[in-house]
Every structure is written in C-alpha cells, then in structure tokens.
Amino acid sequence: MSINGYGWLPRNPYRWKGVDAGPSGVLSFDYGWPAGGTSEPNVAAQWTFDEGSGSIVDEVAALSLAQNGSPTYSQSASGPWSKLSPGIKFVRATADRFYISGAQPSVANGTDDAVFEWVLKLESSANNKELIWNTWAGQGTLIEFTRTATPTYNFDFRLIGPGGTLTIAIPFDGSVYGDGDFHKWRLALDRSGNAELFLDGATQGTADVSAHAANDIPAQAIVLSGAFGEELDMTVLEYRLTIGNATNNSGGPNGG
C-alpha cells in the first residue's frame, strides 16, 4: 500500500497526530508509525491488514501471522477511514484469527510500559466473551471484550507472569457494538501507575496496575482475534503495539 509522506516529513501540521486535513479540509485518519511516515519511539509491532490473502506481516519486525479459518480480505473503509483501507473481517463462526506459535521476544512486555492500539469495527454484540489479543501460553498478555449483562461491557486485560496474574476490567460504551462504524481503541499501560482505556479519544476509565510493576511478562505466542472459541466478530484496519512508553498515540477521533 502506498502512503503519502512515508519515510519523510509531514506534508501538513496535523499529520504527526495521524490526521490529514486534505484539500477539502475534512479530517481523515492515517496509519501510525511506521506505515504513516510519522515518528514515535518504541513501536514494537504494527499490522495494517492490507494483505489480499494468506498471512499478515508486521510492519516493524516482519512478524508473519498465519491464517486460521476464512477471514474476508480487502474490506474497504470510506470517509475519515479511507487512508487506512482496506482491512480484514473476522467471524467467530469460522474461527477466524491470525497466529504464530512459540516465544516472541519482540512483543514481550517484560516490565515495560506499553500502548495497545486498534482501529476496528465491532460487528456483533451477541457474544459474551471475545478475545482480541493473546500472547499467553501459560504466561503472557491477554485482552478481551466481555459482556456481563446487556448493556454492561468490559474491556478485560490480563498480565500473567512469574509474579502472578493481574486482571483488570474497565467498562466501556457498548453502543459501539454493531453501529456500523470504525472506532479507535487505545490502552495506555503505565506499569508503575494506571492502565487507562480510551475509545475515540474519550477516557473510559483507569485501573491501578502498580502492584505488578516488577512482574516480567513474556510473549509465548501471538494470536490476533481470539482462540478457544472466543474469536471476535470485527473488521480491523490497524493494530499497533508500543513497548517502552505509555504515551504513544497514532491518532484518531478526538485525538485518539
């Protein structure tokens, strides 16, 4: 995919925020570094879901994730999301996911701060538990959307390491399920303080994670969009992982 400005300076003052005002003045959102040409430190992995078939390949370390099930490629996105188009659609019924087995040190959290970012459209609210990111095979990181009782939805995050298991649940605005639009999600993880969840730039809440500041979290695999029958019904345009700070932000509605 060709991205204007890749590898050199922004062509307008908004681009470093992941936003391009364009000739019409209408905001449109672009990929974060490296695909968008902006510069933020400590980006460990980024998938842009623009492949037309087969495996998906990370833009940073060339991590290739194999296909499982029958995801639908080349899903177009319009309006403010057009610069991130196309994406890939995942369906739980066919166990759609991408994965790689074995230790993955480049995406291990260790004891570092981190930022997890997605641009995705939630297609269904019928499932009570949906796993979106998993580096767990005994120890690792696990993130899922859960529904305890309509309309209560939680963003669940787990760090599992030799120091034990940290589990947090941050409620979020469930109206984004099935609304037909893409949304920007960002979890900023300050290991000595709080985890904070943002949805389209609006904070959804925080949780104290400081008790696990020294818990050294490995990555024993990578699974995108679930496993164990908990795949996520979604169309996704970008997933980006930062390890080493809690401040990176690829941009999006209301600043992302």
N, C-alpha and C positions, 0 to 999 in steps of 0.2 A: 504494500500500500504506500502510495506517495503522499507525504505530509509536507505541506508548505512550511518552510522555515527549519526543517530538520537539520540539526547539526550546526546551526549558526544563529545569529542574534534575532530576537523577535522583530516582526515587522509592524507591530503596534504595541502600545504600552500596556495592553491588557493581557497579552499572550503569555507572559510569565505566570499568570494566575490560571492558565488553562482556558482562557476565554479569548475568542477572536470576535471583535465587533463587526468586521466585514464591511464591504462598501455600503450596505444598506443600513448599517448601524444596529442590526439585530444581533444579539448575543448568540454565539454558538460555542459549544464546548469541545475542546480538543483533548487528545491523549496527554497524559502526564509524561515526564521524562522516562525513558529516552525517546519514545516514538514521536513526541510532540516537539522536540527540539528545545525544551526548557531545561534548566539545570537545577536539580535538587540532589543533595547528598544522600548516600546510604540506601539507594534503591536496590533491593536485593533481587527482585523478580517482577516481571510485568508481562501479562498475557493480554493481547489485543483482539483475539478471537476473529481475525480476518482471514484465516485459512479457509480454503474451499472444500477440504476433505481431509481425512486421516488425523494425524497427531496435531497438537497445538504446541508451538515453540515459544518459550520465554525470550523476551527482547534483550535481557541483560546477560544471562549466563547460558543461553541456548538450551535450557532445560526442556526436553521434549516429553510431553504427556500423551500417553496412548489413549485412544478412543475406546470406550465401552458403550454398548447399547447402540442407538441410532440417532444421535443428535442431528438437528437440522441446521446445516451451514448456510452462510450467505443471507442472513436475515437483515434486511435493510432498516435503517433508522433515519428519520427525517427531522426537519425543523432544527432545533438547537443541538440535536444529537448527530446531525448528518456527518460531521467530521470524524465521528467515532465509528461510523458504519463501514462494513457490515459486522454483525455479531453471530452468535450461535445460540440456538434454542435447545434447552434441555427438558426432558419429560421424565417424570418418575416411572411411569408405566413401562417404559422400555429401558430402565436403569441407566439413563444417560449420564455419563461422567467422563472425566479425563484423569489419568493417574500415572504415577511412577512408583515402583516399589524400591525398598532399600533406603539406607541412610542418605540424607540430602543436606549436607552441612551448610550449603549456601543459603538455605532458608531456615536454618535453626535459629530460634530466638535467643538461646543462651540466657544471659541475664540482662540483655539489652532492652532499651525502649523500642517501640515499634509502631508502625501505622499500617492498618489494613484498609484498602480502598476498593470499592466496586462501583461500576455503573451497570445497573441491571433493571429489568422489568420483571416483577413478580407476577406470574401468570395465573396462579390459583391460590385460594385460601382454604382448600379442602383438607390439607394435611396438617396434622398436629405437631409434627417434628420434621424439619428439613435441614439437612447438613450441607453447609456451603464450602467449608474449608477444613481440611483434616491432614495433619502431619503425624498422626498418632498411630503407633503400633506398640502399645504398652506405655509409651511416653511421647509427648509432643503437644501440639496445639489443636484445639477443636473449636469450631464456630458453627452455630446453627440458629435457625429461626424456630421458635416454638410457640404453640398456641395452647394456653392453659384452659381457657374457656372464652368463646367469642364474646366481646371483641378484644380480649386481652392477648396481646402478642408480646413476646420477649425476644431479645437478642441475647443468646446464651454464648458465653465464652469460657473456655477451659484451658488452663495451663497445667500440664501433667509432667512432673519431673521427679528427680530423686528426692526433692524436698517436699513431695506430696502433691495434692491436687488443689488448685484454686478454681472455683466455679463462681461466675457472676452472671446475673440476669438483669438486663436493662430493658424496661418496657419501651415500645416504640409505637408510632402512629400506624395502626393497622389498616387505615384507609388506602394505603399504597398498594395493597393486595388487589390484583385484578382491575386496577384503574386504567390500564392500557398505556401507561407512560413509563419511561425510564426514570430512575432516581439515582442519586449519588449517595453512597453509604461510606462513612469513614469512622473507623475505631482508632482513636489515639491512645496508645498504651504507655503511660509513664510508670515504669516498674517501681519507682520509689514513692509513688503517689497514687493517682487515679487512672482508671480507664474511662474515657468519655466517648459516647456514641453520637455521631452527627448524621442526620438524614436531610439531604438537600440544604446543608449549611446550618440547620437548626439543631441545637443540642437536644438529645432525648434523655440524657441523664448521665450520671457518673457512678463509679463503684471503686472503692478503695482496694488496691491490689498490693499495697506496700508490704504486707506480711510475706509475700512471695518474691521479694526483690532479689534474693540470692538463689532462687530455685533455677537451676541451669537446665533450660528446656531444649531438648534435641528435636530434630526432624527425622523421623524414621520412615517416612513415605511422603507423598503428596497426593491428595485426592481433591479435585475440584468438582463440586456439586454432588457430594454425598457418597454414601455407601450404606451397606446394611439395610437396604430398602428404605433409606431416608433421603433419596435424591430430591433435588429442588426443581420444581416447575418454574422455569425462568428463561428469559433471553438476556444474555450478558454481552456487554461491549468491551469492558476492560476490568482486569483485576491487577492491582499493584500492591506490592509488599515492600515496606521500608523496615530495615533493621538497623538501629543505631541512633534514632531520634524519634520523638513523639510529635514533631511539628510539621513534617512534610504534608503537603496538600496539593493534589493535582487539579483542584478547582471544581467548579460545578455551580448549580443554582445557589444563589445567596452566598457565594464564595466557597461552597463545597464543604 
